[in-house]
Amino acid sequence: MVFVMDSESAGRKNTQKVTDFMKTVANSVDLSSETIQMGMLQPDDCEPSVHSFKLDGDRDHLVSSLDGHDADKLPRLIRELRRHEFNAKNGARKDAKKIAIILIDGELAEPLKALREARRANLRGIEVFIIVVSKDPPQPEINSMCAYPPENHLFQVPDYDKLQDLQDSLIDMLCDEL
């Protein structure tokens, strides 16, 4: 089981709430190399990049470096999950069930790219669960990212404080699945 989270979009305090949520899940299931294995995938560069606003006559360089900022890293994280996280060389067992729990903060900047990567993960045998943190209804692409049936794989909470309300039902479902 791998949690996927773009912590850059969540912020430091919310990332801690997700970490606490994952600790609760970890403490509630049988973790070992023979039973359930658990991990987390998040971007390496969670800290926002710092750009100098001192122009020094090179406005084009500054503008191009700001244009290079990756607005949505979630598609890249899901691709990493699909390609590497469930490989035997990373400790995964060949016949073990592959579960991904993807946390989405609000709306996706590139929903079609994220949907494409999630569908590829599903084709690789990875059962994708989605947790959306938003008061608004999820984007249609988010509904399509999770495994079938979506009503069993898509969860929504209005804010990060409500993640704890999900933990019992998520743990029960995961344990039934495993």
C-alpha positions as CSV (number, residue, x, y, z in Angstrom):
1,M,0.0,0.0,0.0
2,V,1.5,3.3,-1.0
3,F,0.1,6.8,-0.2
4,V,0.6,9.4,-2.9
5,M,0.5,13.0,-2.0
6,D,1.6,16.2,-3.6
7,S,2.6,17.9,-0.3
8,E,3.5,21.1,-2.1
9,S,-0.1,21.8,-2.8
10,A,-1.2,20.8,0.8
11,G,1.2,23.0,2.8
12,R,3.3,22.1,5.8
13,K,0.5,21.9,8.4
14,N,-1.8,19.8,6.2
15,T,1.1,17.5,5.3
16,Q,1.5,16.9,9.0
17,K,-2.2,16.0,9.3
18,V,-1.8,13.5,6.4
19,T,1.3,12.1,8.2
20,D,-0.7,11.7,11.4
21,F,-3.5,10.0,9.4
22,M,-1.0,7.6,7.8
23,K,0.4,6.8,11.3
24,T,-3.1,5.9,12.5
25,V,-3.6,3.6,9.5
26,A,-0.1,2.0,10.0
27,N,-0.9,1.4,13.7
28,S,-4.2,-0.2,12.8
29,V,-3.0,-2.8,10.3
30,D,-0.6,-5.7,10.4
31,L,2.6,-4.3,8.9
32,S,5.5,-6.6,8.1
33,S,7.5,-7.8,5.1
34,E,5.2,-10.9,5.0
35,T,1.8,-9.1,5.4
36,I,1.1,-5.4,4.6
37,Q,3.8,-3.1,3.4
38,M,3.3,0.6,3.5
39,G,5.0,3.6,2.0
40,M,4.5,7.2,0.9
41,L,5.4,8.9,-2.3
42,Q,5.7,12.7,-2.4
43,P,7.8,15.1,-4.4
44,D,11.5,15.5,-3.3
45,D,11.3,19.2,-3.8
46,C,8.5,20.0,-1.5
47,E,10.0,23.3,-0.5
48,P,8.9,26.1,-2.9
49,S,11.7,27.3,-5.1
50,V,13.1,30.8,-4.4
51,H,13.6,33.1,-7.2
52,S,15.4,36.4,-7.0
53,F,13.4,39.4,-8.2
54,K,16.6,41.3,-8.8
55,L,16.5,41.8,-12.5
56,D,20.1,42.8,-13.3
57,G,18.9,43.5,-16.8
58,D,17.9,39.9,-17.5
59,R,14.1,40.0,-17.3
60,D,13.7,37.1,-19.8
61,H,15.8,34.8,-17.7
62,L,13.6,35.5,-14.6
63,V,10.4,35.1,-16.5
64,S,11.5,31.9,-18.1
65,S,12.5,30.4,-14.8
66,L,9.1,31.3,-13.3
67,D,7.4,29.7,-16.4
68,G,9.3,26.5,-15.7
69,H,7.5,25.9,-12.3
70,D,5.6,22.7,-12.4
71,A,2.0,23.5,-11.6
72,D,0.8,20.0,-10.8
73,K,3.2,17.3,-9.8
74,L,0.6,14.6,-9.2
75,P,0.7,13.1,-12.7
76,R,4.5,12.7,-12.3
77,L,4.0,11.1,-8.8
78,I,1.4,8.6,-10.1
79,R,3.8,7.7,-13.0
80,E,6.6,7.1,-10.4
81,L,4.2,4.9,-8.4
82,R,3.2,2.9,-11.5
83,R,6.8,2.4,-12.7
84,H,8.8,1.9,-9.6
85,E,6.9,1.6,-6.3
86,F,5.5,-1.9,-6.7
87,N,8.7,-3.5,-8.1
88,A,10.4,-6.5,-6.4
89,K,13.7,-4.6,-6.4
90,N,12.0,-2.0,-4.1
91,G,10.8,-4.8,-1.8
92,A,7.4,-5.5,-3.2
93,R,6.1,-9.1,-3.3
94,K,5.2,-10.5,-6.6
95,D,1.7,-11.8,-5.7
96,A,0.8,-9.1,-3.2
97,K,-2.2,-6.9,-3.8
98,K,-1.1,-3.4,-5.0
99,I,-3.0,-0.5,-3.4
100,A,-2.5,3.2,-4.0
101,I,-4.2,5.9,-1.9
102,I,-3.9,9.2,-3.7
103,L,-4.7,12.4,-1.7
104,I,-5.8,15.3,-3.8
105,D,-6.0,18.8,-2.5
106,G,-8.9,20.5,-4.2
107,E,-8.7,20.6,-7.9
108,L,-6.1,19.2,-10.2
109,A,-4.2,21.7,-12.5
110,E,-3.8,18.9,-15.1
111,P,-6.7,16.5,-14.6
112,L,-6.3,14.7,-17.9
113,K,-2.6,13.9,-17.3
114,A,-3.4,12.6,-13.8
115,L,-6.3,10.6,-15.1
116,R,-4.1,9.0,-17.8
117,E,-1.5,8.0,-15.2
118,A,-4.1,6.6,-12.8
119,R,-5.7,4.5,-15.6
120,R,-2.2,3.2,-16.5
121,A,-1.7,2.3,-12.8
122,N,-5.1,0.5,-12.8
123,L,-4.0,-1.4,-15.9
124,R,-0.8,-2.5,-14.1
125,G,-3.0,-4.1,-11.4
126,I,-2.8,-1.2,-8.9
127,E,-6.0,-0.6,-7.1
128,V,-6.4,3.2,-6.8
129,F,-8.2,4.8,-4.0
130,I,-8.7,8.6,-4.0
131,I,-9.2,10.9,-1.1
132,V,-10.2,14.4,-2.1
133,V,-9.9,17.2,0.3
134,S,-12.4,19.9,-0.8
135,K,-15.8,21.2,0.0
136,D,-16.6,21.3,-3.8
137,P,-17.6,18.3,-5.8
138,P,-14.6,16.5,-7.3
139,Q,-13.7,17.1,-11.0
140,P,-15.1,14.4,-13.3
141,E,-11.5,13.2,-14.0
142,I,-11.0,12.6,-10.4
143,N,-14.1,10.4,-10.2
144,S,-12.6,8.4,-13.1
145,M,-9.1,8.1,-11.6
146,C,-10.1,5.6,-8.9
147,A,-10.7,1.9,-9.3
148,Y,-14.1,0.5,-10.0
149,P,-16.6,0.8,-8.4
150,P,-15.9,4.5,-7.6
151,E,-18.3,4.6,-4.7
152,N,-16.0,2.1,-2.9
153,H,-12.7,3.9,-4.0
154,L,-13.5,7.6,-3.8
155,F,-13.6,9.5,-0.5
156,Q,-14.1,13.2,0.1
157,V,-13.5,15.3,3.2
158,P,-14.0,19.1,3.5
159,D,-10.7,19.7,5.1
160,Y,-7.6,18.0,6.5
161,D,-8.9,17.9,10.0
162,K,-11.7,15.5,8.8
163,L,-9.2,12.9,7.6
164,Q,-9.4,11.2,10.9
165,D,-13.2,10.7,10.4
166,L,-12.3,8.5,7.3
167,Q,-9.7,6.3,9.0
168,D,-12.1,3.6,10.4
169,S,-14.0,3.1,7.2
170,L,-10.8,3.2,5.1
171,I,-9.0,0.7,7.4
172,D,-12.0,-1.6,7.4
173,M,-12.2,-1.6,3.6
174,L,-8.5,-2.1,3.2
175,C,-8.4,-4.9,5.6
176,D,-11.4,-6.6,3.9
177,E,-9.5,-6.2,0.6
178,L,-6.3,-7.7,2.0
